[in-house]
Amino acid sequence: MATARKPRPRSRPTPPQCKPCEGTGEVSRTVRVGRKHREVGEQTGICLNCFGTGQAPTA
């Protein structure tokens, strides 16, 4: 008699990373102050392309 085969778990392909945030989900923006808009530092925020997931949007 033949033995029953066990189905192998399929590995799902990894989704591509978001390009603007490079998969981190955060992007840095330069902070400017004053009338001459001098740069004083950077501030991190959520990536608006992937909404913080780090995965490239589908469709």
C-alpha positions, 0 to 999 in steps of 0.5 A: 500500500502507498503511504499518504503524502504530506502537503509541503508548506509553500513559502510566499514570495516576499513583497518588494520594498518601498523605494522612498523609505527603503523598507523602513517605513520612515523618511527624513525631512529637512526642517527650515526656520526663519524668513531666509529658510535656513536649515536647522536639522531633520525630522522623521515621519511616516512614509506616505508612499507605503503608509509605514509598512515598508512594502511597495504598494500594489497596483 
